[in-house]
């Protein structure tokens, strides 16, 4: 390592990317060089475009700063696999326009991955089936998402047009507190200044999202946090679609999975039960039925349109993931 300036610089970069403050003596010990060599290697990284800050004194040292552009990154094996898997997932995320961007970035990373890491990524991805339950109109505008994220961080009021579930539209002025993801959808938990109450907003139903300029002091969210408030809000949504499901298992066996499902018991027997499952639409109803089917065989589903949706899902899933190449 000592006689290899390139390898040493990469090792130094990997240490600095932890974003902690490194004393020159610590870096010299890690790299097995002198502090003077550390200073030369830091200058080499700066020449390559990496913004390395230096502070003097007894508490001084080196730290990788935030730059005006993104320089190359150094990733270890696990980090590279995690980034590749994250980009594969983002390619099917419900954020408008991110699919192509994610695929371009993924292509660049996979081209550089060693064979052993490329096989790990392929094996992990082929073993997972991603289901997109949101409808075609549920894609989130990435610009709106960015505005909301900045507003939450800076405690800045936001204005936007909002389309309710019944189609009614209104202009809102809110204090945004937290973005939450649930069931592949993005929600904003905010205090509505015109209604003087807390609200949850589906981000895919927002338009013309703009910072309003006013700042606010954070309020205490009912329920303790944004996740709990969203859960209670979703639970209060009217469930317009229902299915009757006959399951070949005792109800007690299904209680753990049904604790997450809006349901009621219609009939029970020693080794079977009939469950009424409620949801806001057929897609979410199908998801609930699948979660039950993962725990016990299902003998019958009514009505027919829900049964057809479940059948269509099973037809589109592979019988088993393809085996990884060795």
Order of alpha helices (4+ residues) and beta strands (2+ residues): alpha-alpha-alpha-beta-beta-alpha-beta-alpha-alpha-beta-alpha-beta-beta-beta-beta-beta-alpha-beta-alpha-beta-beta-alpha-beta-alpha
